Amino acid sequence: MSIMRRFELICGVLSGVLGLAGVGIAFFAPLGTECTSSLSSPGETAQSTCLRVSYVAAQGLGSVMPYLIVLGLFCAIVVLGALGHSLSGSGAWRAVLWTGAALLLTSSILGLLSIGVFLLPGALLALVAAVLSSLGARGPARAVPSATVG
């Protein structure tokens, strides 16, 4: 395996890992605080409690599940494409890698004001892996034999 294909494989796998980590952080990390207070009787002090709330806790897992599945699938496509192309050199695997990179990058750009920031590192690494797969496909430049005039 050439150094270019190894670097492609590393970038593709890291892209999937960072993409899934970004999805996990965006949906499951406590990104806000919700406070409530209660007063049981007029002479007592108020009881207040504060909870850190994640996006999933606020919206519910059922409403977020389609996004988790789709974004996880995009990350898996990138990893499979990079793995397949780096091991076999097949043009079909390169197409899978480019498709996954395009889907992940598009999702990141469309969601830039919300969760796209968390997806951006993985999307950029997917793009690097896809570009590396195409650079390795070119091969060395060949000299064209010149015609002799006789």
Disulfide bonds with the S-S distance in Angstrom:
Cys35-Cys50 2.09
